[in-house]
Amino acid sequence: MSDLVLLHAGIADSRMWEPQRESLAAAHTLHVSDLPGFGSEPLVPGRLSYVEWAAERTPAGAAVIGCSFGGRIALDLALERPELVSRLVLVAPGLGGWTWSKQAQAGFAEEEEALERGDPGAAAEAQTHMWLADDADPAVRELVREMTVRTYELQLPMEDEVEVVWPAPPAGERLGEVDVSTLLVVGDQDVTDMLEIATLLEREIRGAQVVVIEGAGHLPSLEQPKAFDSAVLPFLAGV
């Protein structure tokens, strides 16, 4: 059984991988954790490198799947610690150095305005509306709202006590250095920025493959789990 590390999105926690636990565990030893400040993992005051945190929990030669914020971490991990990563699946990944579109910035502003007026529920609803497909399952929407509110509960009280640091230069300037088999997965109903990032990574990462999942927004593993498995499982198996 090979090792497989799963890194969740910023609008989620490790619960986003529940539809895949059985399918992925058939051929892999899964390493699934909440990132600091998400789910059941609190933030600790001080300096925090999510990449270093992930490196400490990634066995050498593991395959790594990262979605969104977790995708940003996974990409940096492959650049900083290439001996740890044998295969890389980037699901609508964030990208260090990316300049967000006006549309995306408007979505972030809506979330921030709701938080400033003390309404985390409205902020989570704004994020759910921004990131999920319009016809996403109501149960998926409710789970994403719940996970997002939980993140606010953990992170907002600590925002002045934690310094998050990232490798420099940012990954967006180092894509030609990625030297691992890479699969890019993106939903066709995700925000435009994510589709553009996938196109950029396909062009800049040698041999990268792209799969676009129809009917999915930012979290295809939750929104279209069967299509997600059909894209990811053969890649992990080397097919």
Buried (B, 14 or more C-beta within 10 A) or exposed (E): EBBBBBBBBBBBBBBBBEBBEEBBEEEBEBBBBBBBBBBEBBBEEEEBBBBBBBBEEBEEEBBBBBBBBBBBBBBBBBBBBBEBBBBBBBBBBBBBEBEEEEEBEEBEEBBEEBBEEEEBEBBBBBBBEBBBBEEBEEEBBEBBBBBBBBBBEBBEEBEEEBEEEBBEEBBBEBBEEBEBBBBBBBBBBBBEBBBBBBEBBBEBBEEBEBBBBEBBBBBBBBBBBEBBBEBBBEBBEEE
